[in-house]
Amino acid sequence: MADLPREGPDLIVSVPDAPGRVAHGRGFHLGVTMLNQGTRTAGRTQIRFLHSPDRTITPDDAVVGSQFTDTIAVGEEYFTGIGVEPPHGEFGTLYYGACVDPLPDEINPNNNCSSAVGIEIYLSPPSGSVVDRTHESLTSNIVGSGQASYQIYRGHTEGGDYDLVRDLSASTEVTRYVDGGLDPNTVYYYKAIACNGPVCSEESSEWGGLTEVVGPVDIPAVPDIRGEKVNIPFGTDKARVHWDAVPWATYYRVYHDDDLDAEVSAPATSYFDNDPNTFFGAYQTTSYRVKACNKAGCSDFSDTVVIHLSAASPAAVEEGG
């Protein structure tokens, strides 16, 4: 074995910077730092980002991306990174790292790979909402990513006890579930767990729905509404609209600047808008109206609530009219 040079660059790759957990179907940023701890400036070379089957990173691992470095002076650090999409359908801990190609005059070309970072790929909980109803059934849309099936749970009180009512195959990203044989004019709550083989998610947040009455019913009254700006630190602000529950209303239609933005199933009486009017990240004036609905039809529009930033203070302002 030839003696290693005593003078030259020597590149050391740090343990990659990455999140500890990533939901299945989501990407993440994999960042590394290279330090030249040699005695001469390191020339440009290539760094390879790698996916390893174990905790040991070698140049023979699967390449998920690569970049060329700039020159790196003695004692200086060089930062770089890439976006990574984990393999679809894989769960558990995956290992990633990086190796930099040795330079011809490098002092030690055998220390150019980082240690591995372990990232847990987990199945995220699904989300659900009631989208249709009769006097004896509620229809929900269930949304998930990477799941093969769902366990559907039903309860009679918000935050109360739940019973498993159905194991349901997941057909697409949005799975439709019809729960029949229900009592009329009754609120039901649901939760779901997503599974892919032996891997299952945590419980979803609960969602609820109100069945229709039996026989004819009047169109609901116009709801009273109010709104608020939701401050998001270091991000684009959002909006929330609230209304009072209207007798015999089984769902509500929320209009954003005169366009239908959402249908919200009773007994819920609020809507969170994560995409209000914005311009280059700045919150703009935005307005909402709501209709109360059931199988007979929908009420007239509520008053308009306008939410914006006051010129005098950072607080949200509401204007009914």
C-alpha positions in Angstrom: 0.0 0.0 0.0 1.4 3.4 -1.0 2.2 5.9 1.6 -0.4 8.7 1.9 0.8 12.2 1.0 1.7 14.5 4.0 0.6 17.7 2.2 -2.6 18.3 0.3 -6.4 18.7 0.9 -8.3 16.4 3.2 -12.1 16.4 2.9 -14.3 15.3 5.7 -18.1 14.9 5.2 -20.4 15.6 8.2 -23.3 13.4 9.3 -26.1 14.7 7.1 -28.7 17.1 8.4 -32.2 15.6 7.9 -35.5 15.3 9.8 -35.9 12.3 12.1 -39.3 11.4 10.8 -40.9 11.9 7.3 -44.5 11.0 6.4 -44.8 8.5 3.5 -45.2 10.3 0.2 -43.4 13.4 1.4 -39.9 14.5 0.4 -37.2 16.0 2.7 -34.0 18.0 2.5 -30.7 16.2 3.0 -27.9 18.6 3.8 -24.2 18.0 4.4 -21.1 20.0 5.4 -17.6 19.3 4.0 -14.6 20.4 5.9 -11.1 20.7 4.4 -8.8 19.8 7.3 -5.8 19.3 5.0 -2.9 21.7 4.3 -3.9 22.8 0.8 -7.0 24.1 -1.0 -9.2 21.4 -2.2 -10.1 21.5 -5.9 -13.6 21.0 -7.3 -14.9 17.5 -6.9 -18.2 15.6 -6.8 -20.3 14.8 -3.8 -22.8 11.9 -4.0 -25.9 11.6 -1.8 -26.6 7.9 -1.0 -29.3 5.6 0.2 -27.8 2.7 2.2 -29.4 -0.6 3.2 -27.6 -0.3 6.6 -25.9 2.2 8.9 -22.6 2.0 6.9 -22.2 4.5 4.0 -20.0 3.5 1.1 -19.5 4.7 -2.4 -21.3 1.6 -3.6 -24.6 2.6 -2.1 -27.5 3.8 -4.3 -27.0 7.3 -5.5 -30.0 9.6 -5.0 -28.3 12.8 -6.3 -25.0 14.4 -6.8 -23.4 17.9 -7.1 -20.0 19.4 -7.8 -18.4 21.4 -5.1 -16.5 24.7 -5.3 -12.9 24.9 -4.2 -12.6 24.7 -0.4 -9.7 26.6 1.3 -7.8 25.0 4.2 -10.0 25.1 7.4 -13.1 26.2 5.5 -16.5 24.5 5.3 -18.7 24.0 2.3 -22.5 23.5 2.7 -24.7 21.8 0.1 -27.9 19.6 0.0 -30.6 18.1 -2.2 -34.3 17.2 -2.0 -34.9 13.5 -1.6 -38.0 11.5 -2.4 -38.0 8.3 -0.3 -39.0 5.1 -2.2 -42.7 4.6 -2.5 -44.2 1.8 -0.3 -41.2 1.6 2.1 -41.7 2.2 5.8 -39.5 2.1 8.9 -36.0 3.5 9.2 -34.1 4.3 6.0 -30.4 5.3 6.0 -28.9 8.2 4.0 -25.4 9.6 3.8 -22.9 11.2 1.4 -19.4 10.5 -0.1 -17.2 13.0 -1.8 -15.0 11.7 -4.7 -11.3 11.7 -3.6 -9.0 14.3 -5.0 -5.7 13.1 -6.7 -3.6 14.8 -4.1 -5.8 14.1 -1.1 -4.0 13.3 2.2 -6.4 10.5 3.1 -8.9 9.4 0.4 -10.3 6.7 2.7 -12.2 9.0 5.0 -14.5 10.7 2.4 -17.8 9.2 3.4 -20.1 10.4 6.2 -21.8 8.4 8.8 -25.4 7.4 8.2 -28.5 9.3 9.3 -31.6 7.3 10.0 -35.0 8.7 8.9 -38.2 7.0 10.0 -40.8 6.8 7.2 -44.2 6.6 8.8 -47.7 6.2 7.5 -49.5 9.5 8.3 -53.1 9.5 9.7 -55.8 10.0 7.1 -58.3 12.9 7.1 -62.0 12.6 6.7 -65.1 14.7 6.1 -68.8 14.1 5.6 -69.8 15.1 2.1 -73.4 13.8 1.8 -76.2 12.6 3.9 -79.7 11.1 4.0 -82.1 10.4 6.9 -80.4 7.0 7.4 -76.8 7.4 6.1 -73.7 9.6 6.1 -71.1 9.6 3.3 -67.5 10.5 4.0 -64.5 11.2 1.9 -61.3 9.8 3.4 -58.0 11.0 2.2 -54.6 9.4 2.8 -51.3 8.6 1.2 -49.6 5.2 0.9 -52.4 3.3 2.6 -53.9 0.0 1.4 -56.9 -0.1 3.8 -58.7 1.8 6.6 -60.1 0.9 9.9 -63.3 3.1 10.4 -64.5 3.9 13.9 -67.8 5.5 14.9 -68.9 7.3 18.0 -72.0 9.2 19.3 -70.3 12.0 21.2 -67.4 14.3 20.3 -64.3 13.0 22.0 -66.2 10.1 23.4 -65.9 6.3 22.9 -65.5 4.8 19.5 -66.3 1.4 18.1 -64.8 -0.3 15.0 -67.5 -0.4 12.4 -65.7 -1.3 9.1 -62.4 -2.5 7.6 -62.4 -0.7 4.2 -60.1 -1.2 1.2 -58.5 2.1 0.0 -59.2 2.4 -3.7 -57.6 5.8 -4.5 -56.2 8.8 -2.8 -59.8 9.7 -1.9 -61.9 6.8 -0.6 -65.7 7.1 -0.3 -67.3 5.5 2.7 -71.1 5.2 3.1 -72.3 4.5 6.6 -75.9 3.2 6.5 -78.6 2.1 8.9 -78.3 5.3 11.0 -80.9 7.1 13.0 -82.5 10.3 11.5 -81.6 13.8 12.8 -78.7 12.3 14.7 -75.0 13.4 15.0 -72.3 10.7 14.4 -68.6 11.1 14.8 -65.8 9.2 13.0 -62.1 8.4 13.2 -60.0 6.3 10.9 -56.6 4.5 11.0 -54.7 3.9 7.7 -52.8 0.6 7.2 -50.4 -0.8 4.7 -49.8 -4.4 5.6 -48.6 -4.6 9.2 -47.8 -0.8 9.2 -50.7 1.4 10.6 -51.0 5.1 11.2 -52.1 6.8 14.4 -55.8 7.7 14.7 -57.0 10.5 12.5 -58.6 13.6 13.9 -62.4 13.1 14.3 -65.0 14.4 11.9 -68.7 14.4 12.3 -72.0 14.6 10.4 -75.7 15.1 11.0 -78.3 12.9 9.3 -81.4 14.5 7.8 -84.9 14.3 9.3 -87.6 11.9 8.0 -90.1 13.6 5.7 -90.4 17.3 4.6 -88.4 20.0 6.3 -88.1 23.7 5.8 -85.1 25.5 4.4 -82.9 26.6 7.3 -82.7 30.2 8.4 -79.8 32.5 7.5 -76.8 32.0 9.8 -75.1 34.7 11.8 -71.4 34.8 11.0 -68.1 36.4 12.2 -64.5 36.0 11.2 -61.0 36.3 12.3 -57.5 36.6 10.9 -55.2 33.7 11.9 -51.6 34.9 12.5 -49.0 32.4 11.2 -45.5 33.3 12.6 -42.9 33.6 9.8 -45.6 32.5 7.3 -48.6 33.6 5.3 -51.6 34.4 7.5 -54.8 32.5 7.2 -58.5 33.1 8.0 -61.3 31.5 10.0 -65.0 32.0 9.7 -67.5 31.1 12.5 -71.3 30.9 12.6 -74.0 30.0 15.0 -75.7 26.6 14.6 -78.9 26.9 12.6 -81.8 24.5 13.5 -82.4 21.8 10.9 -79.2 22.7 9.0 -77.2 19.6 8.1 -74.4 21.4 6.2 -73.2 24.9 5.4 -71.8 26.4 2.2 -68.9 28.9 2.7 -68.3 31.5 0.0 -65.0 33.3 -0.4 -65.3 36.5 -2.4 -68.6 35.2 -3.9 -67.1 31.9 -5.0 -68.1 28.6 -3.2 -65.0 27.7 -1.2 -66.2 24.7 1.0 -69.1 22.7 2.3 -68.9 22.1 6.0 -71.0 19.3 7.6 -73.0 20.0 10.7 -72.4 19.9 13.7 -69.3 21.9 12.8 -69.8 25.7 12.8 -66.5 27.0 11.6 -64.2 26.9 8.5 -60.4 27.4 8.4 -59.2 28.9 5.1 -55.6 28.1 4.5 -55.6 29.9 1.2 -57.1 33.4 1.7 -56.4 36.3 -0.5 -52.7 37.0 -0.5 -50.3 38.9 -2.7 -46.6 38.0 -2.6 -47.1 36.5 0.9 -48.9 39.6 2.2 -52.4 39.2 3.7 -55.0 41.1 1.7 -58.6 42.0 2.5 -60.8 39.0 2.1 -64.6 38.5 2.5 -66.9 35.5 3.3 -70.6 34.7 3.3 -72.3 31.5 4.5 -75.5 29.6 3.6 -77.2 27.1 5.9 -78.5 24.0 4.0 -80.4 20.7 4.3 -82.2 18.4 1.9 -84.9 21.1 1.2 -82.3 23.6 0.0 -80.1 26.4 1.2 -80.9 29.7 3.0 -80.1 33.1 1.6 -76.6 34.5 2.0 -75.6 35.6 5.4 -74.2 39.1 5.9 -70.7 39.5 4.6 -67.7 39.4 6.9 -64.6 41.3 5.8 -61.3 40.4 7.4 -58.2 42.6 6.9 -55.3 44.2 8.6 -56.0 47.6 10.3 -53.8 50.4 9.2 -53.6 51.5 12.9 -52.8 48.1 14.5 -51.8 44.6 13.6 -55.2 43.2 14.8 -57.7 41.7 12.5 -60.8 43.7 11.7 -64.3 42.4 11.0 -67.0 44.4 9.1 -70.5 43.0 8.8 -72.8 44.3 6.1 
